[in-house]
Amino acid sequence: MRFFFCGILFACACGTAMAQVEFVRTGDGYRIDDGRGLVVSGRIGGARIFRSVQLDGQPIGSFGLRVHYDFEGRRWMNGSRVVSADWCATNNTLTVRVAGKDRGFSFEAVEAIAFGSVRAQFRAEVLEVANTGTRPFPVKRVYFDTVAPYAAETEGADEKPFVVRDASGRPMASWRAWDGRVWGATTDSRRVSTWHCWLGAGGTAHADNALILDLDAPLAPGEVHRPAKAARISAVMFAKPGVNVRPSSAPAFADVPGRPRLFLRPEILPRLRDRCADGDLEGLYLSWHRAARQEIGVALPSEPPWLPKRQPDHAREYARAFRTVRPPTRAMQMAALVYQLGGDAAVGAEAKRRVLYYFGWDPKGPSSTLHNDEPAMSILRNGCRAYDWTYGLYTAEERAKIEACIVERARQVHSVLVRSKFHENPRNSHLGRQIGFLAEACCAIMPEHPEMREWYDYVMDVYRRLYPAWGTEDGGWNEGPHYWSAYMDFGLDSLTAVKLARGEDIVSTKPFFKATPWYFIYQCPPGSPISPFGDGWQAGPQRSTALRSFAVLHGDPVLLWFAERAGVSGVSGVRDLVLDPSLTGLVARPPENLPGTRCFPGEGLVMSHSCLTNAAEDVAFFFRSTPYGAVSHGHADQNAFCLSAYGEPLVIASGYYNYWGSPHHFKWMRQTQAKSAITYDGGKGQPYSASSVGRIVGFRAEGDRAEFSGEATAAYGGELTKARRDVVRLDRDLFLIRDDLASGEPRSFEFNLHATDKMRLDETAQRVTVVRPRATLDLRFVGGAPLRFSQTDRFAVELDEHVLRKDSGYPSQWHFRAATERVSEAEIVTLLEVRRPGEPSRVASVRQIDENGRRVVNVLLTDGRVLCGLGRGS
């Protein structure tokens, strides 16, 4: 049996007392020894780093390994590095070799099969390791721990503690924090949950890891379990420090009474029906009912064919398949919802017709998850809801066929998740959707199909400890606001269904979900004319129903105010029915004293606003330099910026997302030359790669002034030796940007700017002007050698003739480039001034002066004030 752990290796060791060992410096690396035979050692050698970690001792079983690299805040899991592990039976030594470029790293053994009468927990983690070349590791801390019996350290626990022991009486499971105490344990029906935590400042309890074991019989609190053989370890949960974690006290699925099971629980359904019949939801229900009646008898699309293997044919047919299947399956879900709320038999029959039709497709055919995941997702998500809501309309034979198809499709999703090791590196965007659809499928039919319990446990483990891969605890999101809106909808749908059916509230226990609504608000405040960064629509106000749901789930009236300000009010889907502010008495309240500028360092984002609550008065600057690199729906846009003012787009991220994988999308839109970023030698930029990383290296904000910096040297794949961009918001409408650039050979460095309209160029004065009806941007290059200007309204890679979405059109965009002569290093300083139409410039003069070894940019305003931004040497 194989288990997936986070940072845990069950290996060898005798004795049960916990040991914590300090770091010991050696001549060529580091060494840890607990004095009883377990040893960790490491060394460095050569230009390409060779690392070896040895675990000396007698292992009980076999185990697997994972190596983490941590370089300047960016973590890889195995990545593209070469990792090998060898066991030497003669001296009981495990050696892990990691070959790759020099990066700080942490070694964690993470998978194990180690059952026996004696077990030990082992973890060694190298923390805070810098990029040090061949110098010794500057290791700050190393932790070592072994499993200990449960001690009488239970202050603060809500339940009586217990230890799971084997037949010989030895502890089978016990958890201890290496810098704290065992805090508590509890039982949940047939499941045992133990966790450790520690007490922080003010006595706050912080939880870290939890181990779940499935038992043959329920345990009472305080009861000691001595199984004849090892219990099956089904999951390991991980919550970041600072998160209070409580195991669920909800009943097992078999004990959840009644249908529907998804969203429309029997305890809330009567009230919803009353509201739809003659209450506040009557008008909405009638509109849904009319739409559902119009779908009765409509011809349904044929099953999509097998996809062609060659590109771009594959991408086009893939897009065509999901655009064909999505609408009728959504209509299937809506018909079932209308049937449940109002009881229209004809609408119910239509929902049943579609359920039988789509679950009649061969789950192993062209619509299988293994071949074309998009139609497969639409069928599983919409079909499971529709089936659950029309459950009473089917014969036993029909139910058997439908559920067999659901089980097979769910099995495929779980298989893909495990095969792709989503539990280790959950960065596959589509699988980030499918975990939720799998959870809903399990909620719908798991009691009748117990094999799905393992799949459900897998999904919930991922949600607890890893989800989402594209966001960190600061709430930022790497995939762009369009995909944030979509994936928060997917995630909130599934987690709300789980909460109502199972009682487990993931959203309220994870810091990411608490903070992430503010990412969307700062990225897309109500009425914002642009929504930069990532795939999706790059212009036009964005709105998200997720914002309203977050407001209800967190009980936050300010979030509700922003949602309503953006036009998100009322009900648009089933989640809105069950997450309704009126049910909790939540009333919108406008914000007070929100900071204008906010940094999300985990994703490398800074958003700076002069008036966050009113786009018509706002001057907004958006900046990105991310440690995630150029992956998935993110772009090669390290140190790129965008700018809007008074409801107008001034500096945009150019290109159109006509469909995934189109030549225009791959070769223009997600490339550096399509962004307001630095390129070189005729538009060459950052490779589209996970290694094309950036990071925010400085941030400070107070009032209307903000200062932040992005470091993107690594993003250029070794072609540049320096690529740093410093931004100073001098005032609400004045920005200073300094690009510090260098290369090992002479290059022409290029400053790019993109706009919706043709720009006015004055190469003699080194000035560029962007004019919109309600705002003007005046950009001037300050100091240094003159730059060569060019402008075009042509994309380097045009939209192809097979564009599938033409509903909104693709208007021309304009692309400006200012290039240096061929030099080995360059400093490009720009001053950006935003004005309303007809307003005169506030800038009297700009000059650079040397001040105590620093080059300072002084901006003299017409009112006599002097605003300073520091340049090179600061």
ZAMARGU-4260 file (C-alpha; in steps of 0.2 Angstrom, whole numbers, plus 5000, padded with zeros to 4 digits):
<rodrens>
0) 5000/5000/5000 | 5006/5017/4995 | 5004/5033/5005 | 5007/5051/5001 | 5015/5061/5015
5) 5020/5079/5017 | 5037/5080/5025 | 5036/5064/5034 | 5047/5048/5033 | 5042/5033/5044
10) 5059/5025/5045 | 5070/5017/5057 | 5074/5020/5075 | 5074/5012/5092 | 5067/5021/5107
15) 5052/5033/5108 | 5059/5049/5116 | 5059/5064/5106 | 5076/5072/5101 | 5080/5089/5095
20) 5097/5092/5088 | 5106/5108/5084 | 5115/5111/5067 | 5133/5105/5067 | 5144/5113/5054
25) 5157/5102/5045 | 5170/5105/5033 | 5160/5102/5018 | 5142/5104/5023 | 5132/5099/5038
30) 5129/5085/5049 | 5115/5080/5062 | 5116/5065/5074 | 5104/5061/5088 | 5117/5050/5096
35) 5107/5034/5093 | 5111/5030/5075 | 5101/5041/5065 | 5112/5053/5055 | 5109/5066/5042
40) 5124/5074/5032 | 5126/5084/5017 | 5140/5091/5006 | 5143/5102/4991 | 5155/5100/4977
45) 5158/5107/4959 | 5150/5120/4949 | 5134/5110/4947 | 5129/5106/4964 | 5129/5088/4970
50) 5120/5085/4986 | 5119/5069/4996 | 5108/5066/5012 | 5111/5050/5022 | 5100/5042/5034
55) 5109/5029/5044 | 5099/5015/5053 | 5088/5000/5049 | 5072/5004/5040 | 5057/4994/5044
60) 5050/4995/5026 | 5052/5003/5009 | 5050/5021/5006 | 5049/5035/4993 | 5057/5052/4993
65) 5054/5069/4987 | 5066/5084/4987 | 5061/5102/4989 | 5070/5116/4981 | 5068/5133/4989
70) 5076/5147/4980 | 5072/5165/4985 | 5055/5161/4991 | 5051/5149/4976 | 5048/5131/4979
75) 5050/5117/4967 | 5045/5099/4970 | 5057/5088/4961 | 5055/5100/4946 | 5067/5096/4932
80) 5081/5091/4944 | 5089/5074/4944 | 5085/5065/4960 | 5091/5047/4964 | 5090/5037/4980
85) 5100/5022/4984 | 5099/5010/4999 | 5116/5002/5004 | 5112/4986/5014 | 5130/4984/5021
90) 5130/5000/5031 | 5112/5003/5032 | 5114/5020/5023 | 5101/5029/5011 | 5109/5041/5000
95) 5099/5054/4990 | 5108/5063/4976 | 5102/5079/4968 | 5110/5086/4953 | 5105/5103/4946
100) 5109/5121/4947 | 5114/5128/4963 | 5098/5132/4973 | 5094/5133/4991 | 5084/5117/4995
105) 5076/5107/5009 | 5076/5088/5009 | 5061/5080/5015 | 5057/5061/5014 | 5039/5060/5011
110) 5032/5043/5006 | 5034/5027/5017 | 5028/5010/5019 | 5035/5006/5037 | 5023/4995/5047
115) 5030/4985/5062 | 5030/4985/5081 | 5042/5000/5082 | 5040/5015/5071 | 5048/5032/5071
120) 5044/5049/5063 | 5059/5057/5055 | 5060/5074/5047 | 5075/5084/5043 | 5073/5101/5034
125) 5086/5114/5029 | 5078/5131/5031 | 5083/5148/5025 | 5096/5142/5013 | 5102/5156/5001
130) 5109/5155/4984 | 5127/5153/4989 | 5136/5146/4974 | 5150/5134/4981 | 5151/5143/4998
135) 5145/5133/5014 | 5127/5132/5018 | 5121/5146/5029 | 5109/5135/5038 | 5099/5143/5051
140) 5089/5129/5058 | 5087/5110/5057 | 5074/5100/5066 | 5074/5082/5071 | 5060/5072/5079
145) 5055/5054/5083 | 5038/5048/5088 | 5035/5048/5106 | 5021/5041/5117 | 5007/5053/5122
150) 5012/5063/5137 | 5001/5072/5150 | 5002/5088/5140 | 4984/5091/5136 | 4981/5109/5143
155) 4968/5117/5131 | 4962/5101/5123 | 4943/5100/5121 | 4943/5081/5120 | 4951/5068/5130
160) 4967/5062/5122 | 4971/5044/5116 | 4985/5035/5108 | 4982/5021/5095 | 4993/5006/5099
165) 4997/4990/5091 | 4994/4972/5098 | 5010/4973/5108 | 5005/4989/5116 | 5017/5000/5107
170) 5011/5017/5100 | 5004/5016/5083 | 5001/5034/5080 | 5006/5049/5090 | 5010/5067/5085
175) 5022/5079/5092 | 5027/5096/5087 | 5046/5098/5087 | 5045/5115/5095 | 5029/5113/5105
180) 5018/5100/5114 | 5005/5087/5109 | 4988/5097/5111 | 4974/5086/5107 | 4965/5072/5098
185) 4948/5067/5094 | 4937/5053/5085 | 4925/5055/5071 | 4914/5039/5069 | 4926/5026/5063
190) 4940/5039/5060 | 4954/5044/5071 | 4961/5061/5070 | 4976/5066/5080 | 4986/5082/5078
195) 4999/5093/5086 | 5000/5111/5089 | 5009/5124/5099 | 5004/5139/5109 | 5009/5156/5101
200) 5008/5173/5108 | 4994/5177/5119 | 4990/5158/5121 | 4984/5156/5103 | 4984/5138/5098
205) 4992/5134/5081 | 4989/5118/5072 | 5001/5110/5060 | 4999/5092/5055 | 4985/5079/5057
210) 4985/5060/5054 | 4969/5051/5049 | 4967/5032/5052 | 4952/5022/5047 | 4947/5010/5061
215) 4937/4994/5061 | 4925/5001/5074 | 4921/5018/5081 | 4932/5025/5096 | 4925/5034/5111
220) 4935/5049/5117 | 4949/5043/5128 | 4948/5025/5122 | 4964/5016/5118 | 4964/5005/5102
225) 4975/4990/5100 | 4972/4983/5083 | 4978/4966/5078 | 4987/4974/5063 | 4991/4991/5058
230) 4977/5002/5054 | 4976/5009/5036 | 4983/5026/5035 | 4972/5035/5022 | 4977/5053/5022
235) 4989/5065/5030 | 4983/5083/5031 | 4994/5098/5032 | 4989/5116/5037 | 5001/5130/5038
240) 5006/5137/5055 | 4994/5149/5062 | 4979/5140/5056 | 4967/5132/5069 | 4962/5115/5063
245) 4947/5105/5070 | 4943/5088/5064 | 4925/5087/5057 | 4912/5081/5069 | 4899/5078/5055
250) 4891/5061/5053 | 4898/5048/5041 | 4890/5049/5023 | 4880/5034/5026 | 4871/5043/5041
255) 4866/5059/5031 | 4848/5057/5028 | 4837/5061/5013 | 4839/5068/4996 | 4844/5080/4988
260) 4862/5078/4994 | 4869/5092/4984 | 4866/5110/4990 | 4847/5108/4991 | 4847/5099/5008
265) 4830/5093/5014 | 4831/5104/5029 | 4832/5120/5018 | 4822/5115/5003 | 4805/5119/5009
270) 4810/5137/5013 | 4817/5139/4996 | 4802/5133/4988 | 4791/5145/4998 | 4802/5160/4992
275) 4801/5154/4974 | 4782/5152/4975 | 4777/5169/4981 | 4792/5176/4990 | 4807/5187/4986
280) 4813/5174/4974 | 4797/5172/4963 | 4803/5184/4949 | 4820/5175/4948 | 4811/5158/4948
285) 4799/5163/4934 | 4814/5168/4923 | 4823/5152/4926 | 4807/5142/4923 | 4804/5151/4906
290) 4822/5147/4901 | 4820/5129/4906 | 4803/5127/4897 | 4812/5134/4881 | 4824/5119/4882
295) 4811/5106/4882 | 4814/5094/4867 | 4828/5104/4860 | 4840/5093/4850 | 4856/5088/4859
300) 4873/5088/4852 | 4881/5072/4846 | 4896/5065/4856 | 4912/5074/4851 | 4923/5064/4840
305) 4941/5058/4845 | 4953/5073/4845 | 4966/5075/4831 | 4984/5073/4837 | 4992/5087/4827
310) 4992/5105/4832 | 4984/5118/4830 | 4969/5106/4824 | 4969/5098/4842 | 4968/5114/4851
315) 4954/5120/4839 | 4943/5104/4841 | 4946/5103/4859 | 4939/5121/4861 | 4925/5117/4849
320) 4920/5101/4860 | 4918/5110/4876 | 4909/5125/4868 | 4897/5112/4861 | 4894/5102/4877
325) 4894/5116/4891 | 4878/5125/4886 | 4866/5110/4885 | 4873/5102/4901 | 4871/5118/4910
330) 4853/5118/4904 | 4852/5101/4911 | 4857/5107/4928 | 4845/5122/4927 | 4830/5111/4922
335) 4833/5099/4937 | 4835/5115/4949 | 4819/5122/4942 | 4810/5105/4944 | 4816/5104/4963
340) 4811/5122/4967 | 4794/5122/4958 | 4789/5104/4953 | 4785/5106/4935 | 4784/5089/4928
345) 4788/5093/4910 | 4804/5102/4916 | 4809/5087/4927 | 4806/5076/4912 | 4818/5086/4901
350) 4831/5086/4915 | 4829/5067/4915 | 4830/5065/4896 | 4847/5075/4897 | 4854/5065/4912
355) 4850/5048/4903 | 4858/5055/4887 | 4874/5062/4893 | 4877/5047/4906 | 4873/5036/4891
360) 4889/5042/4882 | 4903/5029/4884 | 4914/5035/4899 | 4929/5027/4891 | 4925/5035/4874
365) 4930/5052/4866 | 4922/5061/4881 | 4932/5052/4894 | 4943/5062/4906 | 4958/5052/4900
370) 4955/5059/4882 | 4945/5076/4882 | 4943/5082/4900 | 4932/5097/4896 | 4916/5088/4890
375) 4920/5075/4904 | 4920/5089/4917 | 4904/5096/4911 | 4895/5080/4912 | 4901/5075/4929
380) 4898/5092/4937 | 4881/5096/4929 | 4876/5078/4928 | 4878/5074/4946 | 4868/5089/4952
385) 4854/5085/4939 | 4854/5067/4944 | 4853/5071/4963 | 4839/5084/4960 | 4829/5072/4949
390) 4833/5056/4959 | 4815/5051/4961 | 4811/5051/4943 | 4822/5036/4938 | 4818/5017/4939
395) 4831/5006/4948 | 4838/5000/4932 | 4840/5018/4926 | 4849/5022/4942 | 4861/5008/4941
400) 4866/5013/4923 | 4868/5031/4928 | 4878/5028/4944 | 4889/5015/4935 | 4894/5029/4923
405) 4896/5042/4937 | 4908/5030/4946 | 4918/5026/4931 | 4920/5045/4927 | 4924/5048/4945
410) 4937/5034/4945 | 4945/5041/4930 | 4947/5058/4938 | 4955/5050/4954 | 4966/5040/4943
415) 4973/5055/4934 | 4975/5065/4950 | 4985/5051/4958 | 4995/5047/4942 | 5000/5065/4940
420) 5004/5066/4958 | 4992/5081/4961 | 4994/5078/4979 | 5013/5083/4978 | 5012/5097/4965
425) 4994/5103/4962 | 4998/5115/4948 | 4988/5107/4934 | 4974/5120/4931 | 4961/5108/4925
430) 4964/5095/4939 | 4961/5110/4951 | 4943/5110/4945 | 4941/5092/4944 | 4945/5088/4963
435) 4929/5098/4966 | 4918/5089/4954 | 4925/5073/4961 | 4920/5079/4978 | 4902/5083/4972
440) 4901/5066/4964 | 4906/5057/4980 | 4893/5067/4990 | 4879/5062/4978 | 4881/5043/4977
445) 4895/5038/4989 | 4885/5029/5002 | 4879/5017/4989 | 4897/5015/4982 | 4909/5013/4996
450) 4924/5013/4985 | 4922/5031/4982 | 4927/5035/5000 | 4945/5033/4996 | 4943/5046/4982
455) 4934/5058/4993 | 4947/5056/5006 | 4960/5060/4993 | 4951/5076/4987 | 4948/5083/5005
460) 4966/5080/5009 | 4971/5090/4995 | 4959/5104/4999 | 4965/5104/5017 | 4983/5105/5015
465) 4987/5110/4997 | 4973/5120/4988 | 4975/5131/4979 | 4992/5129/4971 | 4991/5146/4963
470) 4988/5155/4979 | 4997/5158/4996 | 4991/5163/5013 | 4992/5182/5008 | 4977/5178/4996
475) 4986/5182/4980 | 4982/5172/4964 | 4995/5168/4950 | 4982/5164/4936 | 4975/5181/4933
480) 4958/5188/4939 | 4948/5179/4925 | 4954/5162/4931 | 4952/5168/4949 | 4934/5171/4947
485) 4931/5155/4938 | 4941/5144/4950 | 4934/5152/4965 | 4917/5148/4958 | 4922/5130/4955
490) 4930/5128/4972 | 4917/5137/4982 | 4903/5127/4974 | 4911/5111/4979 | 4916/5116/4996
495) 4899/5123/5000 | 4891/5106/4994 | 4904/5097/5006 | 4899/5109/5020 | 4881/5106/5018
500) 4882/5087/5016 | 4896/5083/5027 | 4898/5098/5039 | 4917/5101/5035 | 4920/5120/5033
505) 4937/5121/5023 | 4934/5139/5018 | 4933/5146/5036 | 4949/5137/5041 | 4961/5142/5028
510) 4970/5159/5028 | 4970/5159/5009 | 4951/5160/5008 | 4950/5173/5021 | 4962/5184/5012
515) 4959/5181/4993 | 4944/5192/4991 | 4955/5207/4993 | 4966/5201/4979 | 4951/5202/4967
520) 4946/5219/4975 | 4963/5227/4972 | 4965/5219/4955 | 4948/5222/4949 | 4939/5235/4959
525) 4921/5239/4954 | 4921/5248/4937 | 4940/5245/4933 | 4943/5246/4915 | 4957/5233/4914
530) 4960/5217/4922 | 4978/5213/4919 | 4989/5198/4920 | 4985/5181/4915 | 4974/5173/4902
535) 4957/5180/4900 | 4949/5196/4895 | 4961/5210/4897 | 4949/5225/4896 | 4932/5229/4904
540) 4926/5228/4922 | 4927/5211/4930 | 4913/5204/4942 | 4913/5188/4952 | 4899/5180/4961
545) 4912/5172/4972 | 4914/5189/4980 | 4896/5189/4987 | 4899/5171/4993 | 4915/5175/5002
550) 4905/5190/5011 | 4892/5178/5017 | 4905/5164/5022 | 4916/5176/5032 | 4901/5187/5038
555) 4910/5202/5031 | 4899/5217/5026 | 4913/5227/5017 | 4915/5212/5005 | 4897/5212/5002
560) 4898/5231/4998 | 4911/5228/4985 | 4901/5214/4978 | 4886/5224/4976 | 4896/5239/4970
565) 4902/5228/4956 | 4884/5223/4952 | 4884/5206/4960 | 4868/5206/4970 | 4854/5193/4971
570) 4855/5175/4965 | 4863/5169/4949 | 4865/5150/4954 | 4862/5137/4966 | 4876/5142/4977
575) 4869/5159/4979 | 4852/5151/4985 | 4861/5143/5000 | 4873/5157/5003 | 4861/5171/5004
580) 4865/5187/5015 | 4847/5189/5019 | 4847/5172/5028 | 4861/5178/5040 | 4856/5196/5041
585) 4872/5202/5033 | 4870/5220/5027 | 4883/5229/5016 | 4894/5242/5023 | 4906/5254/5014
590) 4925/5252/5019 | 4934/5264/5030 | 4953/5267/5030 | 4958/5254/5017 | 4976/5256/5011
595) 4977/5262/4993 | 4992/5250/4989 | 4993/5232/4993 | 5007/5219/4990 | 5004/5201/4988
600) 5022/5194/4989 | 5018/5176/4987 | 5012/5179/4970 | 5023/5194/4967 | 5009/5207/4964
605) 5007/5225/4969 | 4991/5235/4966 | 4991/5253/4970 | 4976/5264/4969 | 4972/5282/4973
610) 4953/5279/4975 | 4949/5260/4977 | 4930/5263/4980 | 4927/5273/4964 | 4935/5269/4947
615) 4929/5286/4940 | 4941/5294/4952 | 4955/5281/4953 | 4972/5281/4946 | 4978/5263/4947
620) 4995/5255/4944 | 4997/5236/4943 | 5014/5227/4944 | 5019/5209/4943 | 5035/5200/4947
625) 5031/5182/4952 | 5041/5167/4959 | 5029/5156/4950 | 5037/5160/4934 | 5028/5158/4917
630) 5017/5143/4918 | 4999/5138/4916 | 4988/5153/4913 | 5002/5165/4919 | 5013/5174/4906
635) 5031/5178/4904 | 5028/5196/4911 | 5040/5198/4926 | 5042/5216/4931 | 5028/5221/4919
640) 5015/5235/4923 | 4998/5241/4918 | 4990/5258/4922 | 4972/5264/4921 | 4965/5281/4926
645) 4947/5289/4929 | 4939/5273/4921 | 4951/5273/4906 | 4964/5260/4901 | 4980/5268/4898
650) 4994/5255/4898 | 4987/5237/4894 | 4993/5219/4893 | 4991/5217/4875 | 4984/5202/4864
655) 4968/5192/4864 | 4964/5175/4872 | 4954/5168/4857 | 4957/5150/4863 | 4970/5141/4872
660) 4985/5136/4861 | 4981/5147/4847 | 4997/5154/4838 | 4992/5171/4844 | 4990/5166/4861
665) 5006/5156/4863 | 5017/5166/4852 | 5011/5184/4856 | 4999/5186/4871 | 5009/5176/4884
670) 5026/5183/4878 | 5036/5197/4886 | 5035/5208/4870 | 5016/5209/4872 | 5018/5217/4890
675) 5024/5233/4896 | 5041/5225/4901 | 5059/5225/4896 | 5065/5215/4880 | 5081/5215/4871
680) 5088/5214/4853 | 5072/5215/4844 | 5058/5209/4856 | 5067/5194/4864 | 5061/5192/4881
685) 5059/5179/4895 | 5057/5161/4890 | 5040/5154/4894 | 5045/5142/4908 | 5043/5139/4926
690) 5061/5145/4929 | 5057/5162/4922 | 5054/5169/4939 | 5053/5186/4947 | 5050/5192/4965
695) 5045/5208/4974 | 5061/5213/4983 | 5055/5229/4992 | 5039/5236/4997 | 5033/5252/5007
700) 5017/5262/5006 | 5011/5276/5016 | 4997/5288/5010 | 4998/5292/4992 | 5016/5287/4991
705) 5022/5269/4988 | 5039/5261/4983 | 5041/5244/4977 | 5054/5234/4967 | 5054/5219/4956
710) 5069/5207/4953 | 5068/5198/4937 | 5086/5194/4932 | 5082/5175/4933 | 5067/5177/4921
715) 5079/5180/4906 | 5087/5163/4906 | 5104/5169/4909 | 5104/5181/4894 | 5104/5196/4906
720) 5114/5198/4921 | 5103/5211/4929 | 5085/5215/4926 | 5078/5225/4941 | 5063/5238/4940
725) 5060/5250/4954 | 5043/5260/4955 | 5040/5275/4965 | 5022/5282/4966 | 5027/5300/4970
730) 5009/5306/4971 | 4992/5300/4966 | 4995/5304/4948 | 5014/5303/4946 | 5025/5288/4945
735) 5044/5286/4943 | 5051/5269/4935 | 5069/5265/4935 | 5075/5249/4925 | 5093/5244/4930
740) 5099/5232/4916 | 5115/5223/4911 | 5121/5209/4901 | 5137/5199/4898 | 5138/5205/4880
745) 5132/5221/4872 | 5113/5222/4868 | 5099/5234/4863 | 5088/5235/4879 | 5070/5239/4875
750) 5056/5248/4885 | 5039/5242/4879 | 5022/5250/4881 | 5005/5245/4875 | 4989/5255/4873
755) 4972/5253/4865 | 4975/5269/4854 | 4989/5276/4843 | 5001/5285/4854 | 5009/5302/4851
760) 5028/5300/4849 | 5040/5314/4851 | 5057/5306/4850 | 5067/5323/4850 | 5059/5327/4867
765) 5059/5308/4872 | 5041/5309/4876 | 5026/5297/4873 | 5008/5302/4876 | 4992/5291/4877
770) 4976/5300/4875 | 4959/5293/4880 | 4942/5303/4882 | 4944/5304/4901 | 4962/5303/4904
775) 4979/5306/4897 | 4996/5298/4901 | 5012/5308/4898 | 5028/5297/4899 | 5045/5305/4897
780) 5062/5297/4898 | 5073/5305/4910 | 5092/5307/4908 | 5104/5295/4899 | 5107/5292/4880
785) 5092/5295/4869 | 5082/5280/4865 | 5075/5275/4847 | 5056/5275/4846 | 5045/5264/4836
790) 5026/5260/4835 | 5015/5248/4826 | 4997/5242/4827 | 5002/5225/4821 | 5004/5209/4832
795) 5020/5200/4829 | 5008/5185/4828 | 4991/5189/4821 | 4975/5181/4826 | 4972/5166/4815
800) 4958/5163/4803 | 4950/5150/4814 | 4945/5161/4829 | 4930/5153/4837 | 4925/5168/4848
805) 4920/5183/4838 | 4906/5190/4849 | 4915/5204/4856 | 4927/5208/4842 | 4946/5211/4842
810) 4950/5229/4840 | 4967/5235/4835 | 4980/5238/4849 | 4996/5249/4848 | 5013/5244/4853
815) 5027/5256/4857 | 5046/5252/4859 | 5060/5263/4865 | 5077/5255/4862 | 5095/5259/4868
820) 5110/5257/4857 | 5120/5241/4860 | 5127/5242/4877 | 5132/5230/4891 | 5122/5239/4904
825) 5109/5253/4904 | 5098/5263/4916 | 5081/5268/4909 | 5072/5281/4920 | 5054/5286/4915
830) 5042/5298/4923 | 5023/5294/4921 | 5011/5308/4923 | 4992/5306/4922 | 4980/5320/4919
835) 4962/5323/4915 | 4958/5331/4898 | 4962/5349/4897 | 4972/5349/4913 | 4990/5356/4911
840) 5005/5347/4917 | 5010/5348/4935 | 5028/5345/4931 | 5039/5360/4929 | 5056/5350/4927
845) 5064/5333/4930 | 5082/5331/4933 | 5095/5318/4940 | 5107/5324/4953 | 5121/5315/4963
850) 5118/5316/4982 | 5131/5307/4993 | 5135/5294/4980 | 5117/5291/4975 | 5109/5297/4959
855) 5093/5305/4964 | 5078/5310/4953 | 5070/5326/4958 | 5053/5331/4951 | 5049/5350/4953
860) 5031/5353/4952 | 5023/5369/4946 | 5017/5373/4964 | 5035/5373/4970 | 5035/5356/4978
865) 5049/5344/4975 | 5046/5326/4974 | 5061/5314/4975 | 5064/5296/4969 | 5080/5287/4972
870) 5090/5281/4957 | 5105/5270/4955 | 5116/5268/4971 | 5101/5270/4983
</rodrens>
